[in-house]
Amino acid sequence: MITFSARTRFAYVIQLGKNFVDVVFPFKQVYVDNLCFNKIKAVPGSNDFNHHLRLYFKEELNEDVRMYMKLAYESGC
């Protein structure tokens, strides 16, 4: 696992496949009204929710994904 952090961790690369990268963003609330995340799971023992994202192509780093990356970074600071 690769962790990206500011003052706290804000993103995790949990799997590197031959043609994809799996990334997780931890948030305090659920963001379901989007097409970015393929899975959202509650973290046992906390109030956090992990939002799972699988990227196959660099073009998938669109405005929505960048917005959630920025949101995760800002909440991590």
N, CA, C and O atoms as a Maestro MAE file, in Angstrom:
{
 s_m_m2io_version
 :::
 2.0.0
}

f_m_ct {
 s_m_title
 :::
 protein
 m_atom[308] {
  # First column is atom index #
  i_m_mmod_type
  r_m_x_coord
  r_m_y_coord
  r_m_z_coord
  i_m_residue_number
  s_m_chain_name
  s_m_pdb_residue_name
  s_m_pdb_atom_name
  i_m_atomic_number
  :::
  1 25 0.851 -1.177 0.000 1 A "MET " " N  " 7
  2 3 0.000 0.000 0.000 1 A "MET " " CA " 6
  3 2 0.893 1.236 0.000 1 A "MET " " C  " 6
  4 15 1.905 1.284 0.700 1 A "MET " " O  " 8
  5 25 0.514 2.214 -0.778 2 A "ILE " " N  " 7
  6 3 1.207 3.498 -0.815 2 A "ILE " " CA " 6
  7 2 0.258 4.539 -0.227 2 A "ILE " " C  " 6
  8 15 -0.902 4.627 -0.630 2 A "ILE " " O  " 8
  9 25 0.751 5.322 0.719 3 A "THR " " N  " 7
  10 3 -0.066 6.336 1.374 3 A "THR " " CA " 6
  11 2 0.418 7.717 0.970 3 A "THR " " C  " 6
  12 15 1.621 7.971 0.933 3 A "THR " " O  " 8
  13 25 -0.517 8.610 0.665 4 A "PHE " " N  " 7
  14 3 -0.210 10.006 0.405 4 A "PHE " " CA " 6
  15 2 -0.714 10.793 1.597 4 A "PHE " " C  " 6
  16 15 -1.846 10.605 2.043 4 A "PHE " " O  " 8
  17 25 0.131 11.681 2.115 5 A "SER " " N  " 7
  18 3 -0.276 12.375 3.329 5 A "SER " " CA " 6
  19 2 0.146 13.832 3.312 5 A "SER " " C  " 6
  20 15 1.088 14.232 2.627 5 A "SER " " O  " 8
  21 25 -0.593 14.609 4.097 6 A "ALA " " N  " 7
  22 3 -0.251 15.996 4.381 6 A "ALA " " CA " 6
  23 2 0.105 15.982 5.860 6 A "ALA " " C  " 6
  24 15 1.199 15.556 6.231 6 A "ALA " " O  " 8
  25 25 -0.796 16.436 6.696 7 A "ARG " " N  " 7
  26 3 -0.606 16.254 8.134 7 A "ARG " " CA " 6
  27 2 -1.204 14.936 8.584 7 A "ARG " " C  " 6
  28 15 -0.890 14.426 9.660 7 A "ARG " " O  " 8
  29 25 -2.050 14.407 7.763 8 A "THR " " N  " 7
  30 3 -2.650 13.099 7.984 8 A "THR " " CA " 6
  31 2 -2.811 12.430 6.620 8 A "THR " " C  " 6
  32 15 -2.694 13.089 5.587 8 A "THR " " O  " 8
  33 25 -3.073 11.150 6.615 9 A "ARG " " N  " 7
  34 3 -3.224 10.446 5.336 9 A "ARG " " CA " 6
  35 2 -4.523 10.863 4.660 9 A "ARG " " C  " 6
  36 15 -5.560 10.985 5.312 9 A "ARG " " O  " 8
  37 25 -4.460 11.080 3.350 10 A "PHE " " N  " 7
  38 3 -5.652 11.500 2.622 10 A "PHE " " CA " 6
  39 2 -5.938 10.647 1.389 10 A "PHE " " C  " 6
  40 15 -6.994 10.804 0.776 10 A "PHE " " O  " 8
  41 25 -5.038 9.759 1.013 11 A "ALA " " N  " 7
  42 3 -5.272 8.864 -0.119 11 A "ALA " " CA " 6
  43 2 -4.364 7.651 0.006 11 A "ALA " " C  " 6
  44 15 -3.248 7.732 0.518 11 A "ALA " " O  " 8
  45 25 -4.872 6.528 -0.476 12 A "TYR " " N  " 7
  46 3 -4.120 5.277 -0.442 12 A "TYR " " CA " 6
  47 2 -4.175 4.628 -1.816 12 A "TYR " " C  " 6
  48 15 -5.242 4.535 -2.424 12 A "TYR " " O  " 8
  49 25 -3.031 4.183 -2.298 13 A "VAL " " N  " 7
  50 3 -3.004 3.315 -3.470 13 A "VAL " " CA " 6
  51 2 -2.975 1.908 -2.902 13 A "VAL " " C  " 6
  52 15 -1.995 1.507 -2.275 13 A "VAL " " O  " 8
  53 25 -4.056 1.152 -3.121 14 A "ILE " " N  " 7
  54 3 -4.142 -0.160 -2.489 14 A "ILE " " CA " 6
  55 2 -3.814 -1.306 -3.437 14 A "ILE " " C  " 6
  56 15 -3.560 -2.425 -2.993 14 A "ILE " " O  " 8
  57 25 -3.818 -1.033 -4.748 15 A "GLN " " N  " 7
  58 3 -3.464 -2.080 -5.684 15 A "GLN " " CA " 6
  59 2 -2.985 -1.472 -6.991 15 A "GLN " " C  " 6
  60 15 -3.585 -0.537 -7.521 15 A "GLN " " O  " 8
  61 25 -1.888 -2.026 -7.497 16 A "LEU " " N  " 7
  62 3 -1.384 -1.664 -8.820 16 A "LEU " " CA " 6
  63 2 -1.536 -2.891 -9.704 16 A "LEU " " C  " 6
  64 15 -0.823 -3.878 -9.522 16 A "LEU " " O  " 8
  65 25 -2.447 -2.841 -10.650 17 A "GLY " " N  " 7
  66 3 -2.642 -3.943 -11.581 17 A "GLY " " CA " 6
  67 2 -1.854 -3.713 -12.850 17 A "GLY " " C  " 6
  68 15 -1.142 -2.718 -12.982 17 A "GLY " " O  " 8
  69 25 -1.985 -4.638 -13.783 18 A "LYS " " N  " 7
  70 3 -1.294 -4.481 -15.064 18 A "LYS " " CA " 6
  71 2 -1.802 -3.274 -15.836 18 A "LYS " " C  " 6
  72 15 -1.037 -2.613 -16.538 18 A "LYS " " O  " 8
  73 25 -3.103 -2.985 -15.707 19 A "ASN " " N  " 7
  74 3 -3.668 -1.879 -16.471 19 A "ASN " " CA " 6
  75 2 -4.582 -0.979 -15.633 19 A "ASN " " C  " 6
  76 15 -5.422 -0.268 -16.185 19 A "ASN " " O  " 8
  77 25 -4.425 -1.004 -14.314 20 A "PHE " " N  " 7
  78 3 -5.250 -0.155 -13.457 20 A "PHE " " CA " 6
  79 2 -4.533 0.179 -12.162 20 A "PHE " " C  " 6
  80 15 -3.536 -0.445 -11.797 20 A "PHE " " O  " 8
  81 25 -5.072 1.191 -11.470 21 A "VAL " " N  " 7
  82 3 -4.613 1.589 -10.137 21 A "VAL " " CA " 6
  83 2 -5.858 1.744 -9.274 21 A "VAL " " C  " 6
  84 15 -6.807 2.427 -9.660 21 A "VAL " " O  " 8
  85 25 -5.851 1.106 -8.101 22 A "ASP " " N  " 7
  86 3 -6.943 1.264 -7.145 22 A "ASP " " CA " 6
  87 2 -6.526 2.271 -6.078 22 A "ASP " " C  " 6
  88 15 -5.478 2.131 -5.447 22 A "ASP " " O  " 8
  89 25 -7.368 3.290 -5.889 23 A "VAL " " N  " 7
  90 3 -7.106 4.362 -4.940 23 A "VAL " " CA " 6
  91 2 -8.278 4.448 -3.975 23 A "VAL " " C  " 6
  92 15 -9.429 4.244 -4.361 23 A "VAL " " O  " 8
  93 25 -7.977 4.751 -2.714 24 A "VAL " " N  " 7
  94 3 -9.015 4.936 -1.694 24 A "VAL " " CA " 6
  95 2 -8.858 6.319 -1.083 24 A "VAL " " C  " 6
  96 15 -7.758 6.737 -0.721 24 A "VAL " " O  " 8
  97 25 -9.990 7.027 -0.977 25 A "PHE " " N  " 7
  98 3 -10.049 8.313 -0.286 25 A "PHE " " CA " 6
  99 2 -10.911 8.138 0.960 25 A "PHE " " C  " 6
  100 15 -12.063 7.719 0.849 25 A "PHE " " O  " 8
  101 25 -10.382 8.450 2.141 26 A "PRO " " N  " 7
  102 3 -11.205 8.380 3.353 26 A "PRO " " CA " 6
  103 2 -11.932 9.711 3.581 26 A "PRO " " C  " 6
  104 15 -11.318 10.777 3.531 26 A "PRO " " O  " 8
  105 25 -13.229 9.637 3.829 27 A "PHE " " N  " 7
  106 3 -14.034 10.819 4.117 27 A "PHE " " CA " 6
  107 2 -14.877 10.568 5.360 27 A "PHE " " C  " 6
  108 15 -15.117 9.421 5.736 27 A "PHE " " O  " 8
  109 25 -15.319 11.638 5.987 28 A "LYS " " N  " 7
  110 3 -16.197 11.549 7.157 28 A "LYS " " CA " 6
  111 2 -17.658 11.369 6.763 28 A "LYS " " C  " 6
  112 15 -18.488 11.044 7.613 28 A "LYS " " O  " 8
  113 25 -17.984 11.572 5.500 29 A "GLN " " N  " 7
  114 3 -19.354 11.397 5.036 29 A "GLN " " CA " 6
  115 2 -19.342 10.630 3.722 29 A "GLN " " C  " 6
  116 15 -18.303 10.489 3.077 29 A "GLN " " O  " 8
  117 25 -20.501 10.144 3.341 30 A "VAL " " N  " 7
  118 3 -20.635 9.366 2.114 30 A "VAL " " CA " 6
  119 2 -20.964 10.306 0.955 30 A "VAL " " C  " 6
  120 15 -21.846 11.158 1.062 30 A "VAL " " O  " 8
  121 25 -20.240 10.135 -0.155 31 A "TYR " " N  " 7
  122 3 -20.508 10.889 -1.383 31 A "TYR " " CA " 6
  123 2 -20.995 9.897 -2.439 31 A "TYR " " C  " 6
  124 15 -20.194 9.236 -3.099 31 A "TYR " " O  " 8
  125 25 -22.322 9.802 -2.591 32 A "VAL " " N  " 7
  126 3 -22.886 8.799 -3.499 32 A "VAL " " CA " 6
  127 2 -23.348 9.376 -4.832 32 A "VAL " " C  " 6
  128 15 -23.533 8.623 -5.788 32 A "VAL " " O  " 8
  129 25 -23.535 10.672 -4.922 33 A "ASP " " N  " 7
  130 3 -24.059 11.279 -6.143 33 A "ASP " " CA " 6
  131 2 -22.949 11.605 -7.124 33 A "ASP " " C  " 6
  132 15 -22.730 12.769 -7.458 33 A "ASP " " O  " 8
  133 25 -22.246 10.574 -7.588 34 A "ASN " " N  " 7
  134 3 -21.169 10.764 -8.545 34 A "ASN " " CA " 6
  135 2 -20.935 9.458 -9.290 34 A "ASN " " C  " 6
  136 15 -21.485 8.417 -8.931 34 A "ASN " " O  " 8
  137 25 -20.128 9.526 -10.311 35 A "LEU " " N  " 7
  138 3 -19.766 8.331 -11.070 35 A "LEU " " CA " 6
  139 2 -18.312 7.942 -10.854 35 A "LEU " " C  " 6
  140 15 -17.776 7.118 -11.594 35 A "LEU " " O  " 8
  141 25 -17.668 8.524 -9.849 36 A "CYS " " N  " 7
  142 3 -16.250 8.289 -9.606 36 A "CYS " " CA " 6
  143 2 -15.987 6.976 -8.874 36 A "CYS " " C  " 6
  144 15 -15.123 6.197 -9.278 36 A "CYS " " O  " 8
  145 25 -16.723 6.736 -7.812 37 A "PHE " " N  " 7
  146 3 -16.385 5.658 -6.892 37 A "PHE " " CA " 6
  147 2 -17.142 4.379 -7.234 37 A "PHE " " C  " 6
  148 15 -18.351 4.393 -7.464 37 A "PHE " " O  " 8
  149 25 -16.399 3.277 -7.262 38 A "ASN " " N  " 7
  150 3 -17.038 2.000 -7.553 38 A "ASN " " CA " 6
  151 2 -17.471 1.267 -6.288 38 A "ASN " " C  " 6
  152 15 -18.220 0.293 -6.359 38 A "ASN " " O  " 8
  153 25 -17.000 1.734 -5.120 39 A "LYS " " N  " 7
  154 3 -17.389 1.117 -3.858 39 A "LYS " " CA " 6
  155 2 -17.195 2.133 -2.744 39 A "LYS " " C  " 6
  156 15 -16.217 2.880 -2.740 39 A "LYS " " O  " 8
  157 25 -18.131 2.160 -1.797 40 A "ILE " " N  " 7
  158 3 -18.025 3.013 -0.614 40 A "ILE " " CA " 6
  159 2 -18.304 2.122 0.583 40 A "ILE " " C  " 6
  160 15 -19.369 1.511 0.674 40 A "ILE " " O  " 8
  161 25 -17.342 2.048 1.509 41 A "LYS " " N  " 7
  162 3 -17.461 1.163 2.660 41 A "LYS " " CA " 6
  163 2 -17.199 1.932 3.945 41 A "LYS " " C  " 6
  164 15 -16.314 2.786 4.003 41 A "LYS " " O  " 8
  165 25 -17.980 1.619 4.979 42 A "ALA " " N  " 7
  166 3 -17.735 2.179 6.308 42 A "ALA " " CA " 6
  167 2 -16.494 1.516 6.884 42 A "ALA " " C  " 6
  168 15 -16.271 0.320 6.695 42 A "ALA " " O  " 8
  169 25 -15.690 2.302 7.586 43 A "VAL " " N  " 7
  170 3 -14.498 1.778 8.253 43 A "VAL " " CA " 6
  171 2 -14.925 1.300 9.632 43 A "VAL " " C  " 6
  172 15 -15.424 2.100 10.423 43 A "VAL " " O  " 8
  173 25 -14.746 0.020 9.945 44 A "PRO " " N  " 7
  174 3 -15.177 -0.499 11.247 44 A "PRO " " CA " 6
  175 2 -14.481 0.231 12.396 44 A "PRO " " C  " 6
  176 15 -13.273 0.467 12.354 44 A "PRO " " O  " 8
  177 25 -15.256 0.583 13.418 45 A "GLY " " N  " 7
  178 3 -14.693 1.223 14.597 45 A "GLY " " CA " 6
  179 2 -14.440 2.709 14.463 45 A "GLY " " C  " 6
  180 15 -13.800 3.305 15.329 45 A "GLY " " O  " 8
  181 25 -14.933 3.322 13.390 46 A "SER " " N  " 7
  182 3 -14.744 4.765 13.214 46 A "SER " " CA " 6
  183 2 -15.955 5.345 12.492 46 A "SER " " C  " 6
  184 15 -16.876 4.623 12.109 46 A "SER " " O  " 8
  185 25 -15.935 6.655 12.316 47 A "ASN " " N  " 7
  186 3 -16.990 7.340 11.585 47 A "ASN " " CA " 6
  187 2 -16.578 7.660 10.156 47 A "ASN " " C  " 6
  188 15 -17.194 8.505 9.507 47 A "ASN " " O  " 8
  189 25 -15.548 6.995 9.664 48 A "ASP " " N  " 7
  190 3 -15.016 7.251 8.334 48 A "ASP " " CA " 6
  191 2 -15.647 6.321 7.299 48 A "ASP " " C  " 6
  192 15 -16.147 5.242 7.617 48 A "ASP " " O  " 8
  193 25 -15.602 6.785 6.044 49 A "PHE " " N  " 7
  194 3 -16.077 5.985 4.919 49 A "PHE " " CA " 6
  195 2 -14.998 5.993 3.845 49 A "PHE " " C  " 6
  196 15 -14.573 7.057 3.395 49 A "PHE " " O  " 8
  197 25 -14.558 4.816 3.435 50 A "ASN " " N  " 7
  198 3 -13.567 4.703 2.369 50 A "ASN " " CA " 6
  199 2 -14.268 4.685 1.026 50 A "ASN " " C  " 6
  200 15 -15.189 3.901 0.796 50 A "ASN " " O  " 8
  201 25 -13.819 5.558 0.146 51 A "HIS " " N  " 7
  202 3 -14.374 5.685 -1.199 51 A "HIS " " CA " 6
  203 2 -13.343 5.108 -2.175 51 A "HIS " " C  " 6
  204 15 -12.248 5.653 -2.314 51 A "HIS " " O  " 8
  205 25 -13.688 4.013 -2.845 52 A "HIS " " N  " 7
  206 3 -12.778 3.284 -3.714 52 A "HIS " " CA " 6
  207 2 -12.946 3.738 -5.161 52 A "HIS " " C  " 6
  208 15 -14.060 3.906 -5.655 52 A "HIS " " O  " 8
  209 25 -11.819 3.928 -5.817 53 A "LEU " " N  " 7
  210 3 -11.771 4.418 -7.186 53 A "LEU " " CA " 6
  211 2 -10.779 3.561 -7.961 53 A "LEU " " C  " 6
  212 15 -9.655 3.355 -7.504 53 A "LEU " " O  " 8
  213 25 -11.171 3.065 -9.109 54 A "ARG " " N  " 7
  214 3 -10.266 2.313 -9.980 54 A "ARG " " CA " 6
  215 2 -10.046 3.114 -11.253 54 A "ARG " " C  " 6
  216 15 -10.998 3.485 -11.939 54 A "ARG " " O  " 8
  217 25 -8.791 3.375 -11.559 55 A "LEU " " N  " 7
  218 3 -8.414 4.151 -12.744 55 A "LEU " " CA " 6
  219 2 -7.723 3.244 -13.757 55 A "LEU " " C  " 6
  220 15 -6.754 2.556 -13.436 55 A "LEU " " O  " 8
  221 25 -8.234 3.258 -14.973 56 A "TYR " " N  " 7
  222 3 -7.625 2.505 -16.071 56 A "TYR " " CA " 6
  223 2 -6.825 3.401 -17.010 56 A "TYR " " C  " 6
  224 15 -5.798 2.987 -17.546 56 A "TYR " " O  " 8
  225 25 -7.294 4.616 -17.204 57 A "PHE " " N  " 7
  226 3 -6.660 5.535 -18.143 57 A "PHE " " CA " 6
  227 2 -6.441 6.885 -17.478 57 A "PHE " " C  " 6
  228 15 -7.211 7.276 -16.600 57 A "PHE " " O  " 8
  229 25 -5.398 7.601 -17.888 58 A "LYS " " N  " 7
  230 3 -5.125 8.910 -17.302 58 A "LYS " " CA " 6
  231 2 -6.259 9.891 -17.563 58 A "LYS " " C  " 6
  232 15 -6.444 10.839 -16.800 58 A "LYS " " O  " 8
  233 25 -7.018 9.674 -18.630 59 A "GLU " " N  " 7
  234 3 -8.150 10.542 -18.935 59 A "GLU " " CA " 6
  235 2 -9.265 10.430 -17.890 59 A "GLU " " C  " 6
  236 15 -10.140 11.292 -17.822 59 A "GLU " " O  " 8
  237 25 -9.232 9.384 -17.091 60 A "GLU " " N  " 7
  238 3 -10.231 9.222 -16.034 60 A "GLU " " CA " 6
  239 2 -9.984 10.154 -14.852 60 A "GLU " " C  " 6
  240 15 -10.830 10.262 -13.964 60 A "GLU " " O  " 8
  241 25 -8.849 10.820 -14.831 61 A "LEU " " N  " 7
  242 3 -8.592 11.848 -13.819 61 A "LEU " " CA " 6
  243 2 -9.278 13.136 -14.259 61 A "LEU " " C  " 6
  244 15 -8.622 14.132 -14.564 61 A "LEU " " O  " 8
  245 25 -10.594 13.102 -14.286 62 A "ASN " " N  " 7
  246 3 -11.392 14.227 -14.763 62 A "ASN " " CA " 6
  247 2 -11.643 15.237 -13.637 62 A "ASN " " C  " 6
  248 15 -11.091 15.109 -12.544 62 A "ASN " " O  " 8
  249 25 -12.467 16.222 -13.911 63 A "GLU " " N  " 7
  250 3 -12.744 17.283 -12.932 63 A "GLU " " CA " 6
  251 2 -13.369 16.740 -11.655 63 A "GLU " " C  " 6
  252 15 -13.044 17.207 -10.563 63 A "GLU " " O  " 8
  253 25 -14.264 15.759 -11.774 64 A "ASP " " N  " 7
  254 3 -14.900 15.183 -10.581 64 A "ASP " " CA " 6
  255 2 -13.872 14.499 -9.690 64 A "ASP " " C  " 6
  256 15 -13.861 14.699 -8.475 64 A "ASP " " O  " 8
  257 25 -13.011 13.694 -10.295 65 A "VAL " " N  " 7
  258 3 -11.981 12.988 -9.519 65 A "VAL " " CA " 6
  259 2 -11.041 13.998 -8.872 65 A "VAL " " C  " 6
  260 15 -10.687 13.847 -7.703 65 A "VAL " " O  " 8
  261 25 -10.637 15.008 -9.602 66 A "ARG " " N  " 7
  262 3 -9.756 16.044 -9.041 66 A "ARG " " CA " 6
  263 2 -10.424 16.780 -7.885 66 A "ARG " " C  " 6
  264 15 -9.765 17.130 -6.906 66 A "ARG " " O  " 8
  265 25 -11.730 17.015 -7.997 67 A "MET " " N  " 7
  266 3 -12.452 17.683 -6.916 67 A "MET " " CA " 6
  267 2 -12.409 16.831 -5.641 67 A "MET " " C  " 6
  268 15 -12.175 17.355 -4.552 67 A "MET " " O  " 8
  269 25 -12.634 15.518 -5.776 68 A "TYR " " N  " 7
  270 3 -12.593 14.645 -4.602 68 A "TYR " " CA " 6
  271 2 -11.166 14.483 -4.065 68 A "TYR " " C  " 6
  272 15 -10.973 14.345 -2.857 68 A "TYR " " O  " 8
  273 25 -10.177 14.499 -4.947 69 A "MET " " N  " 7
  274 3 -8.781 14.461 -4.495 69 A "MET " " CA " 6
  275 2 -8.475 15.705 -3.670 69 A "MET " " C  " 6
  276 15 -7.854 15.614 -2.611 69 A "MET " " O  " 8
  277 25 -8.904 16.856 -4.150 70 A "LYS " " N  " 7
  278 3 -8.675 18.111 -3.430 70 A "LYS " " CA " 6
  279 2 -9.430 18.112 -2.101 70 A "LYS " " C  " 6
  280 15 -8.888 18.541 -1.083 70 A "LYS " " O  " 8
  281 25 -10.661 17.640 -2.105 71 A "LEU " " N  " 7
  282 3 -11.446 17.548 -0.890 71 A "LEU " " CA " 6
  283 2 -10.787 16.627 0.142 71 A "LEU " " C  " 6
  284 15 -10.740 16.955 1.328 71 A "LEU " " O  " 8
  285 25 -10.281 15.484 -0.306 72 A "ALA " " N  " 7
  286 3 -9.581 14.570 0.585 72 A "ALA " " CA " 6
  287 2 -8.313 15.211 1.143 72 A "ALA " " C  " 6
  288 15 -8.014 15.077 2.330 72 A "ALA " " O  " 8
  289 25 -7.573 15.905 0.289 73 A "TYR " " N  " 7
  290 3 -6.360 16.589 0.738 73 A "TYR " " CA " 6
  291 2 -6.677 17.658 1.768 73 A "TYR " " C  " 6
  292 15 -6.019 17.740 2.805 73 A "TYR " " O  " 8
  293 25 -7.684 18.482 1.487 74 A "GLU " " N  " 7
  294 3 -8.041 19.563 2.422 74 A "GLU " " CA " 6
  295 2 -8.557 19.005 3.740 74 A "GLU " " C  " 6
  296 15 -8.265 19.564 4.797 74 A "GLU " " O  " 8
  297 25 -9.311 17.925 3.703 75 A "SER " " N  " 7
  298 3 -9.794 17.336 4.972 75 A "SER " " CA " 6
  299 2 -8.661 16.652 5.703 75 A "SER " " C  " 6
  300 15 -8.724 16.497 6.922 75 A "SER " " O  " 8
  301 25 -7.609 16.233 4.977 76 A "GLY " " N  " 7
  302 3 -6.438 15.628 5.604 76 A "GLY " " CA " 6
  303 2 -5.527 16.639 6.256 76 A "GLY " " C  " 6
  304 15 -4.734 16.281 7.127 76 A "GLY " " O  " 8
  305 25 -5.620 17.892 5.856 77 A "CYS " " N  " 7
  306 3 -4.808 18.952 6.457 77 A "CYS " " CA " 6
  307 2 -5.538 19.464 7.668 77 A "CYS " " C  " 6
  308 15 -5.050 20.367 8.347 77 A "CYS " " O  " 8
  :::
 }
 m_bond[307] {
  # First column is bond index #
  i_m_from
  i_m_to
  i_m_order
  :::
  1 1 2 1
  2 2 3 1
  3 3 4 2
  4 3 5 1
  5 5 6 1
  6 6 7 1
  7 7 8 2
  8 7 9 1
  9 9 10 1
  10 10 11 1
  11 11 12 2
  12 11 13 1
  13 13 14 1
  14 14 15 1
  15 15 16 2
  16 15 17 1
  17 17 18 1
  18 18 19 1
  19 19 20 2
  20 19 21 1
  21 21 22 1
  22 22 23 1
  23 23 24 2
  24 23 25 1
  25 25 26 1
  26 26 27 1
  27 27 28 2
  28 27 29 1
  29 29 30 1
  30 30 31 1
  31 31 32 2
  32 31 33 1
  33 33 34 1
  34 34 35 1
  35 35 36 2
  36 35 37 1
  37 37 38 1
  38 38 39 1
  39 39 40 2
  40 39 41 1
  41 41 42 1
  42 42 43 1
  43 43 44 2
  44 43 45 1
  45 45 46 1
  46 46 47 1
  47 47 48 2
  48 47 49 1
  49 49 50 1
  50 50 51 1
  51 51 52 2
  52 51 53 1
  53 53 54 1
  54 54 55 1
  55 55 56 2
  56 55 57 1
  57 57 58 1
  58 58 59 1
  59 59 60 2
  60 59 61 1
  61 61 62 1
  62 62 63 1
  63 63 64 2
  64 63 65 1
  65 65 66 1
  66 66 67 1
  67 67 68 2
  68 67 69 1
  69 69 70 1
  70 70 71 1
  71 71 72 2
  72 71 73 1
  73 73 74 1
  74 74 75 1
  75 75 76 2
  76 75 77 1
  77 77 78 1
  78 78 79 1
  79 79 80 2
  80 79 81 1
  81 81 82 1
  82 82 83 1
  83 83 84 2
  84 83 85 1
  85 85 86 1
  86 86 87 1
  87 87 88 2
  88 87 89 1
  89 89 90 1
  90 90 91 1
  91 91 92 2
  92 91 93 1
  93 93 94 1
  94 94 95 1
  95 95 96 2
  96 95 97 1
  97 97 98 1
  98 98 99 1
  99 99 100 2
  100 99 101 1
  101 101 102 1
  102 102 103 1
  103 103 104 2
  104 103 105 1
  105 105 106 1
  106 106 107 1
  107 107 108 2
  108 107 109 1
  109 109 110 1
  110 110 111 1
  111 111 112 2
  112 111 113 1
  113 113 114 1
  114 114 115 1
  115 115 116 2
  116 115 117 1
  117 117 118 1
  118 118 119 1
  119 119 120 2
  120 119 121 1
  121 121 122 1
  122 122 123 1
  123 123 124 2
  124 123 125 1
  125 125 126 1
  126 126 127 1
  127 127 128 2
  128 127 129 1
  129 129 130 1
  130 130 131 1
  131 131 132 2
  132 131 133 1
  133 133 134 1
  134 134 135 1
  135 135 136 2
  136 135 137 1
  137 137 138 1
  138 138 139 1
  139 139 140 2
  140 139 141 1
  141 141 142 1
  142 142 143 1
  143 143 144 2
  144 143 145 1
  145 145 146 1
  146 146 147 1
  147 147 148 2
  148 147 149 1
  149 149 150 1
  150 150 151 1
  151 151 152 2
  152 151 153 1
  153 153 154 1
  154 154 155 1
  155 155 156 2
  156 155 157 1
  157 157 158 1
  158 158 159 1
  159 159 160 2
  160 159 161 1
  161 161 162 1
  162 162 163 1
  163 163 164 2
  164 163 165 1
  165 165 166 1
  166 166 167 1
  167 167 168 2
  168 167 169 1
  169 169 170 1
  170 170 171 1
  171 171 172 2
  172 171 173 1
  173 173 174 1
  174 174 175 1
  175 175 176 2
  176 175 177 1
  177 177 178 1
  178 178 179 1
  179 179 180 2
  180 179 181 1
  181 181 182 1
  182 182 183 1
  183 183 184 2
  184 183 185 1
  185 185 186 1
  186 186 187 1
  187 187 188 2
  188 187 189 1
  189 189 190 1
  190 190 191 1
  191 191 192 2
  192 191 193 1
  193 193 194 1
  194 194 195 1
  195 195 196 2
  196 195 197 1
  197 197 198 1
  198 198 199 1
  199 199 200 2
  200 199 201 1
  201 201 202 1
  202 202 203 1
  203 203 204 2
  204 203 205 1
  205 205 206 1
  206 206 207 1
  207 207 208 2
  208 207 209 1
  209 209 210 1
  210 210 211 1
  211 211 212 2
  212 211 213 1
  213 213 214 1
  214 214 215 1
  215 215 216 2
  216 215 217 1
  217 217 218 1
  218 218 219 1
  219 219 220 2
  220 219 221 1
  221 221 222 1
  222 222 223 1
  223 223 224 2
  224 223 225 1
  225 225 226 1
  226 226 227 1
  227 227 228 2
  228 227 229 1
  229 229 230 1
  230 230 231 1
  231 231 232 2
  232 231 233 1
  233 233 234 1
  234 234 235 1
  235 235 236 2
  236 235 237 1
  237 237 238 1
  238 238 239 1
  239 239 240 2
  240 239 241 1
  241 241 242 1
  242 242 243 1
  243 243 244 2
  244 243 245 1
  245 245 246 1
  246 246 247 1
  247 247 248 2
  248 247 249 1
  249 249 250 1
  250 250 251 1
  251 251 252 2
  252 251 253 1
  253 253 254 1
  254 254 255 1
  255 255 256 2
  256 255 257 1
  257 257 258 1
  258 258 259 1
  259 259 260 2
  260 259 261 1
  261 261 262 1
  262 262 263 1
  263 263 264 2
  264 263 265 1
  265 265 266 1
  266 266 267 1
  267 267 268 2
  268 267 269 1
  269 269 270 1
  270 270 271 1
  271 271 272 2
  272 271 273 1
  273 273 274 1
  274 274 275 1
  275 275 276 2
  276 275 277 1
  277 277 278 1
  278 278 279 1
  279 279 280 2
  280 279 281 1
  281 281 282 1
  282 282 283 1
  283 283 284 2
  284 283 285 1
  285 285 286 1
  286 286 287 1
  287 287 288 2
  288 287 289 1
  289 289 290 1
  290 290 291 1
  291 291 292 2
  292 291 293 1
  293 293 294 1
  294 294 295 1
  295 295 296 2
  296 295 297 1
  297 297 298 1
  298 298 299 1
  299 299 300 2
  300 299 301 1
  301 301 302 1
  302 302 303 1
  303 303 304 2
  304 303 305 1
  305 305 306 1
  306 306 307 1
  307 307 308 2
  :::
 }
}
